[in-house]
Amino acid sequence: GEKDGGKPWMLPLLPSWNPFTQRFQFNWLGFFLVRNSLRLMELFWLAPKGTSKTQMMLQKGGFGLGDGGKEKIFTPMYLMVGRVPE
């Protein structure tokens, strides 16, 4: 983990100005470019309608998770649901 010198879990959700990482989409310029690229792709039927709205919803969730991790008010949890065989 982070205490052991590793990277924090929320690092992939934090903005970066490196355009060759997926983290670029979390800064203001990347957010603008991704949103408008997807809208253009929807316009030319290269992406299904609603793709840009879905991406915006997922990005907002990512922003919230990243902010919660930075403030140390949220940590991910693993949930496993088991079922007794019949």
DSSP file with accessible surface (Angstrom, degrees, kcal/mol):
  #  RESIDUE AA STRUCTURE BP1 BP2  ACC     N-H-->O    O-->H-N    N-H-->O    O-->H-N    TCO  KAPPA ALPHA  PHI   PSI    X-CA   Y-CA   Z-CA
    1    1 A G      >       0   0   71      0, 0.0     5,-2.4     0, 0.0     3,-0.4   0.000 360.0 360.0 360.0-169.7    0.0    0.0    0.0
    2    2 A E  T > 5 +     0   0   95      1,-0.2     3,-1.6     3,-0.2     0, 0.0   0.873 360.0  56.6 -65.0 -36.6    0.9    3.7    0.2
    3    3 A K  T 3 5S+     0   0  208      1,-0.3    -1,-0.2     2,-0.1     4,-0.0   0.804 103.0  55.9 -67.0 -28.0    2.5    3.3    3.6
    4    4 A D  T 3 5S-     0   0  145     -3,-0.4    -1,-0.3     3,-0.1    -2,-0.2   0.301 130.7 -93.0 -86.6   9.0    4.8    0.6    2.3
    5    5 A G  T < 5S+     0   0   72     -3,-1.6    -3,-0.2     1,-0.2    -2,-0.1   0.488  87.5 128.8  93.0   3.4    6.1    3.0   -0.4
    6    6 A G      < -     0   0   40     -5,-2.4    -1,-0.2     1,-0.1     3,-0.0  -0.176  67.0 -83.0 -82.1-179.9    3.6    1.9   -3.1
    7    7 A K        -     0   0  166      1,-0.1    -1,-0.1    -3,-0.1    -5,-0.1  -0.595  49.2-102.6 -82.9 147.1    1.3    4.0   -5.1
    8    8 A P    >   -     0   0   32      0, 0.0     3,-1.5     0, 0.0    -1,-0.1  -0.358  26.5-121.3 -67.8 150.2   -2.0    5.1   -3.7
    9    9 A W  T 3  S+     0   0   95      1,-0.3     4,-0.1     2,-0.1    -2,-0.0   0.788 110.1  55.6 -62.0 -29.5   -5.1    3.2   -4.9
   10   10 A M  T >  S+     0   0   11      1,-0.2     3,-2.1     2,-0.1     4,-0.4   0.496  75.0 102.9 -88.0   2.3   -6.8    6.4   -6.2
   11   11 A L  G X  S+     0   0   44     -3,-1.5     3,-1.7     1,-0.3    -1,-0.2   0.881  76.5  55.5 -54.3 -43.1   -3.8    7.4   -8.5
   12   12 A P  G 3  S+     0   0   65      0, 0.0    -1,-0.3     0, 0.0    -2,-0.1   0.705 107.8  52.1 -64.4 -13.2   -5.5    6.2  -11.7
   13   13 A L  G <  S+     0   0   40     -3,-2.1    53,-0.2    -4,-0.1    -2,-0.2   0.422  91.4  92.3-101.2  -0.2   -8.5    8.5  -10.8
   14   14 A L  S <  S-     0   0   26     -3,-1.7    12,-0.2    -4,-0.4    13,-0.1  -0.720  84.8 -97.9 -97.0 146.9   -6.4   11.6  -10.3
   15   15 A P        -     0   0   63      0, 0.0     2,-0.3     0, 0.0     9,-0.2  -0.206  39.4-177.6 -63.6 150.8   -5.8   14.1  -13.2
   16   16 A S        -     0   0   22      7,-1.1    11,-0.3     5,-0.1    10,-0.1  -0.986  29.4-144.4-143.5 149.6   -2.6   14.1  -15.2
   17   17 A W  S    S+     0   0  151     -2,-0.3     7,-0.1     9,-0.1    -1,-0.0   0.380  70.8 109.3 -95.5   4.7   -1.3   16.3  -18.0
   18   18 A N    >   -     0   0   73      1,-0.2     3,-1.5     2,-0.0     6,-0.3  -0.707  58.0-158.4 -80.3 111.0    0.4   13.4  -19.7
   19   19 A P  T 3  S+     0   0   81      0, 0.0    -1,-0.2     0, 0.0     6,-0.0   0.602  84.8  67.2 -70.0  -6.8   -1.7   12.9  -22.8
   20   20 A F  T 3  S+     0   0  186      4,-0.0     2,-0.3     3,-0.0    -2,-0.0   0.277  91.4  73.4 -97.0  12.0   -0.5    9.3  -23.2
   21   21 A T  S X  S-     0   0   50     -3,-1.5     3,-1.4    -5,-0.1     4,-0.3  -0.873  84.6-122.9-119.2 157.4   -2.2    8.1  -20.0
   22   22 A Q  G >  S+     0   0   99     -2,-0.3     3,-1.0     1,-0.2     4,-0.1   0.713 107.7  73.5 -69.3 -16.4   -5.9    7.4  -19.3
   23   23 A R  G >  S+     0   0   63      1,-0.2     3,-1.7     2,-0.2    -7,-1.1   0.679  75.5  80.0 -70.7 -16.1   -5.5    9.9  -16.4
   24   24 A F  G X  S+     0   0   34     -3,-1.4     3,-1.7    -6,-0.3     6,-0.5   0.852  80.9  65.9 -58.9 -32.8   -5.4   12.8  -19.0
   25   25 A Q  G <  S+     0   0   38     -3,-1.0    -1,-0.3     1,-0.3    -2,-0.2   0.651  90.7  66.1 -66.9 -11.8   -9.2   12.6  -19.3
   26   26 A F  G <  S+     0   0   16     -3,-1.7    -1,-0.3   -12,-0.2     2,-0.2   0.476  85.8  79.9 -93.5  -1.5   -9.6   13.8  -15.7
   27   27 A N  S <> S-     0   0    9     -3,-1.7     4,-2.7   -11,-0.3     5,-0.2  -0.607  97.4-101.9 -94.8 170.8   -8.1   17.3  -16.2
   28   28 A W  H  > S+     0   0  184      1,-0.2     4,-2.0    -2,-0.2     5,-0.1   0.882 120.5  47.0 -63.4 -37.3  -10.3   20.1  -17.7
   29   29 A L  H  > S+     0   0   58      2,-0.2     4,-2.7     1,-0.2    -1,-0.2   0.940 114.0  46.7 -70.6 -44.1   -8.8   19.8  -21.2
   30   30 A G  H  > S+     0   0    0     -6,-0.5     4,-2.9     2,-0.2     5,-0.3   0.897 110.5  53.2 -63.2 -40.6   -9.0   16.0  -21.4
   31   31 A F  H  X S+     0   0   38     -4,-2.7     4,-2.3    -7,-0.3     5,-0.2   0.938 111.8  46.2 -59.1 -45.2  -12.6   16.1  -20.1
   32   32 A F  H  X S+     0   0  102     -4,-2.0     4,-2.4    -5,-0.2     5,-0.3   0.929 114.5  46.8 -63.0 -46.5  -13.5   18.6  -22.9
   33   33 A L  H  X S+     0   0   76     -4,-2.7     4,-2.4     2,-0.2     5,-0.2   0.920 114.0  46.1 -65.7 -44.0  -11.7   16.6  -25.6
   34   34 A V  H  X S+     0   0   40     -4,-2.9     4,-2.4     2,-0.2     5,-0.2   0.948 113.8  48.9 -64.1 -47.9  -13.2   13.2  -24.6
   35   35 A R  H  X S+     0   0   56     -4,-2.3     4,-2.0    -5,-0.3    -2,-0.2   0.944 116.5  41.1 -58.2 -49.1  -16.7   14.6  -24.2
   36   36 A N  H  X S+     0   0   50     -4,-2.4     4,-2.2    -5,-0.2    -1,-0.2   0.843 112.2  54.9 -73.9 -31.3  -16.7   16.4  -27.6
   37   37 A S  H  X S+     0   0   63     -4,-2.4     4,-2.4    -5,-0.3    -1,-0.2   0.922 110.1  47.1 -63.6 -43.3  -14.9   13.5  -29.4
   38   38 A L  H  X S+     0   0   30     -4,-2.4     4,-2.4     2,-0.2    -2,-0.2   0.890 110.3  52.2 -66.5 -38.4  -17.6   11.1  -28.3
   39   39 A R  H  X S+     0   0  115     -4,-2.0     4,-2.1    -5,-0.2    -1,-0.2   0.904 110.3  48.9 -62.2 -41.0  -20.4   13.6  -29.3
   40   40 A L  H  X S+     0   0   99     -4,-2.2     4,-1.7     2,-0.2    -2,-0.2   0.910 110.4  50.5 -64.8 -41.7  -18.8   13.8  -32.7
   41   41 A M  H  <>S+     0   0   75     -4,-2.4     5,-3.2     1,-0.2     6,-1.1   0.887 110.0  50.6 -63.8 -37.6  -18.6   10.0  -33.0
   42   42 A E  H ><5S+     0   0   38     -4,-2.4     3,-1.5     4,-0.2    -1,-0.2   0.899 106.1  56.2 -64.9 -39.2  -22.3    9.8  -32.0
   43   43 A L  H 3<5S+     0   0  120     -4,-2.1    -2,-0.2     1,-0.3    -1,-0.2   0.875 112.3  40.9 -61.0 -37.8  -23.1   12.3  -34.7
   44   44 A F  T 3<5S-     0   0  129     -4,-1.7    -1,-0.3    -5,-0.1    -2,-0.2   0.190 116.0-113.4 -97.1  16.2  -21.5   10.1  -37.4
   45   45 A W  T < 5S+     0   0  235     -3,-1.5    -3,-0.2     2,-0.2    -2,-0.1   0.773  83.1 123.4  58.6  30.7  -22.9    6.9  -35.9
   46   46 A L  S   <S+     0   0  129     -5,-3.2    -4,-0.2    -6,-0.2    -5,-0.1   0.594  77.6  32.2 -90.5 -14.3  -19.4    5.6  -35.0
   47   47 A A  S    S-     0   0   14     -6,-1.1    -2,-0.2    -9,-0.1    -1,-0.2  -0.984  98.5 -96.9-138.2 147.0  -20.6    5.3  -31.4
   48   48 A P    >   -     0   0  100      0, 0.0     3,-1.7     0, 0.0    -6,-0.1  -0.302  50.2 -91.9 -63.2 148.7  -24.0    4.4  -30.0
   49   49 A K  T 3  S+     0   0  202      1,-0.2   -10,-0.0     2,-0.1    -6,-0.0  -0.350 113.8  33.1 -60.1 135.7  -26.2    7.3  -28.9
   50   50 A G  T 3> S+     0   0   25     -3,-0.1     4,-2.3   -11,-0.0    -1,-0.2   0.347  80.1 117.2  97.7  -4.3  -25.8    8.0  -25.2
   51   51 A T  H <> S+     0   0   39     -3,-1.7     4,-2.5     1,-0.2     5,-0.2   0.921  76.8  48.1 -62.2 -43.2  -22.1    7.1  -25.1
   52   52 A S  H  > S+     0   0    6      1,-0.2     4,-2.4     2,-0.2    -1,-0.2   0.899 111.3  50.3 -67.3 -37.5  -21.0   10.7  -24.2
   53   53 A K  H  > S+     0   0  162      2,-0.2     4,-2.1     1,-0.2    -1,-0.2   0.907 111.5  48.8 -66.0 -39.1  -23.6   10.9  -21.4
   54   54 A T  H  X S+     0   0   72     -4,-2.3     4,-2.6     2,-0.2    -2,-0.2   0.929 111.0  50.1 -65.1 -43.5  -22.4    7.5  -20.0
   55   55 A Q  H  X S+     0   0   43     -4,-2.5     4,-2.6     1,-0.2    -2,-0.2   0.912 109.9  50.6 -61.8 -42.2  -18.8    8.7  -20.2
   56   56 A M  H  X S+     0   0   39     -4,-2.4     4,-2.4     2,-0.2    -1,-0.2   0.913 110.5  49.5 -63.4 -40.8  -19.6   11.9  -18.3
   57   57 A M  H  X S+     0   0  120     -4,-2.1     4,-2.0     1,-0.2    -2,-0.2   0.938 112.6  46.9 -63.6 -45.2  -21.5   10.0  -15.6
   58   58 A L  H  X S+     0   0  104     -4,-2.6     4,-2.2     1,-0.2    -2,-0.2   0.890 111.5  51.4 -65.3 -38.6  -18.5    7.6  -15.2
   59   59 A Q  H  X S+     0   0    2     -4,-2.6     4,-2.7     2,-0.2    -1,-0.2   0.910 107.6  52.1 -65.1 -40.9  -16.0   10.5  -15.1
   60   60 A K  H  X S+     0   0  129     -4,-2.4     4,-2.1     2,-0.2    -1,-0.2   0.903 109.6  49.9 -62.7 -38.3  -18.0   12.3  -12.4
   61   61 A G  H  X S+     0   0   40     -4,-2.0     4,-2.4     2,-0.2    -1,-0.2   0.915 110.5  50.3 -63.3 -41.1  -18.0    9.1  -10.3
   62   62 A G  H  X S+     0   0    7     -4,-2.2     4,-2.7     2,-0.2     5,-0.2   0.896 107.9  52.8 -63.7 -40.2  -14.2    8.9  -10.8
   63   63 A F  H  X S+     0   0   60     -4,-2.7     4,-2.6     2,-0.2     5,-0.2   0.933 110.7  47.9 -59.5 -45.5  -13.8   12.5   -9.7
   64   64 A G  H  X S+     0   0   44     -4,-2.1     4,-2.4     2,-0.2    -2,-0.2   0.915 113.0  46.9 -63.4 -43.2  -15.8   11.7   -6.5
   65   65 A L  H  X S+     0   0   71     -4,-2.4     4,-2.1     2,-0.2    -1,-0.2   0.921 113.6  48.3 -65.5 -42.5  -13.8    8.6   -5.8
   66   66 A G  H  X S+     0   0    0     -4,-2.7     4,-2.3   -53,-0.2    -2,-0.2   0.927 113.2  47.2 -63.7 -43.7  -10.5   10.3   -6.4
   67   67 A D  H  X S+     0   0   85     -4,-2.6     4,-2.2    -5,-0.2    -1,-0.2   0.907 111.2  51.7 -64.7 -41.1  -11.4   13.3   -4.2
   68   68 A G  H  <>S+     0   0    7     -4,-2.4     5,-2.4    -5,-0.2     6,-1.1   0.884 110.5  49.0 -63.7 -36.1  -12.6   11.0   -1.5
   69   69 A G  H ><5S+     0   0    2     -4,-2.1     3,-0.8     3,-0.2    -2,-0.2   0.907 109.8  50.6 -69.6 -40.7   -9.3    9.1   -1.6
   70   70 A K  H 3<5S+     0   0  111     -4,-2.3    -2,-0.2     1,-0.2    -1,-0.2   0.894 113.3  45.6 -63.3 -38.7   -7.3   12.3   -1.5
   71   71 A E  T 3<5S-     0   0  138     -4,-2.2    -1,-0.2    -5,-0.2    -2,-0.2   0.475 109.8-126.3 -82.0  -4.5   -9.2   13.5    1.6
   72   72 A K  T < 5S+     0   0  141     -3,-0.8    -3,-0.2    -4,-0.3    -4,-0.1   0.819  79.8 115.1  61.8  33.8   -8.9   10.1    3.2
   73   73 A I  S   <S+     0   0  139     -5,-2.4     2,-0.3     1,-0.2    -4,-0.2   0.390  71.6  43.2-109.1   0.7  -12.7    9.8    3.6
   74   74 A F        +     0   0   85     -6,-1.1    -1,-0.2    -9,-0.1    -2,-0.2  -0.994  55.8 174.6-147.0 136.2  -13.2    6.9    1.3
   75   75 A T        -     0   0  103     -2,-0.3    -6,-0.0    -3,-0.1     2,-0.0  -0.991  37.4-105.5-135.4 146.7  -11.3    3.6    0.7
   76   76 A P        -     0   0   72      0, 0.0     2,-0.4     0, 0.0   -67,-0.0  -0.333  33.0-158.1 -69.8 154.2  -12.4    0.8   -1.7
   77   77 A M        -     0   0  163      2,-0.0     2,-0.6    -2,-0.0     0, 0.0  -0.982  14.5-128.9-133.2 145.5  -13.8   -2.3   -0.2
   78   78 A Y        -     0   0  195     -2,-0.4     2,-0.5     2,-0.0     0, 0.0  -0.834  24.0-166.5 -96.5 123.7  -14.0   -5.8   -1.7
   79   79 A L        -     0   0  134     -2,-0.6     2,-0.5     2,-0.0    -2,-0.0  -0.954   5.5-175.5-113.7 125.5  -17.5   -7.3   -1.5
   80   80 A M        -     0   0  143     -2,-0.5     2,-0.6     2,-0.0    -2,-0.0  -0.986   7.9-160.6-122.4 125.2  -18.0  -11.0   -2.1
   81   81 A V        -     0   0  126     -2,-0.5     2,-0.3     2,-0.0    -2,-0.0  -0.927  11.7-165.7-107.6 122.4  -21.5  -12.4   -2.2
   82   82 A G        -     0   0   66     -2,-0.6     2,-0.4     2,-0.0    -2,-0.0  -0.712   5.9-156.9-106.0 160.4  -21.7  -16.2   -1.7
   83   83 A R        -     0   0  210     -2,-0.3     3,-0.0     3,-0.0    -2,-0.0  -1.000  20.5-123.6-138.0 135.1  -24.6  -18.5   -2.3
   84   84 A V        -     0   0  126     -2,-0.4     2,-0.0     1,-0.1    -2,-0.0  -0.619  36.7-114.6 -76.3 128.1  -25.2  -21.9   -0.8
   85   85 A P              0   0  113      0, 0.0    -1,-0.1     0, 0.0     0, 0.0  -0.348 360.0 360.0 -63.9 145.0  -25.5  -24.6   -3.5
   86   86 A E              0   0  226     -3,-0.0    -3,-0.0    -2,-0.0     0, 0.0  -0.477 360.0 360.0 -85.2 360.0  -29.0  -26.1   -3.7
